[in-house]
Amino acid sequence: MELVIVMDATPQVVIIGEAMLELSGGGEAVMLGFGVDTYNTALYLARLGTSVEYLTAVGEDPYSDRL
């Protein structure tokens, strides 16, 4: 696993936490979602116009690439 930090500008908020992949459904209809409190907080702050950076680690697999 490698650590990559990319920051466009000085953020107003830096959130540290984990983001999880959620697989639901079954058979050929499997849905992929993302969740966890820290991820959602970063997302909503960004939607409100806050400059946010999210610091986490992800795996090296196709699902993590989608994150």
Phi, psi and omega in degrees: 000137177244153179259123179236125178240119179237119180232124181285320182207178177290115182284155172281329183222135171241124181249131180246127179177191179248150173244140182244149173267137179240118176259130179223161181101199179192169181064229180271351182254079178254130181254143179250127177228170180233149180197187178113147187304313184294321178296313180298320178299314178298317181298312182290324175297318178296320179295334177276359176098005179281139175283112188236139169241141181243121182252119181205179174234143179230161179282179178248076182210166183302324179292317179295327177298328179290332181291000000 
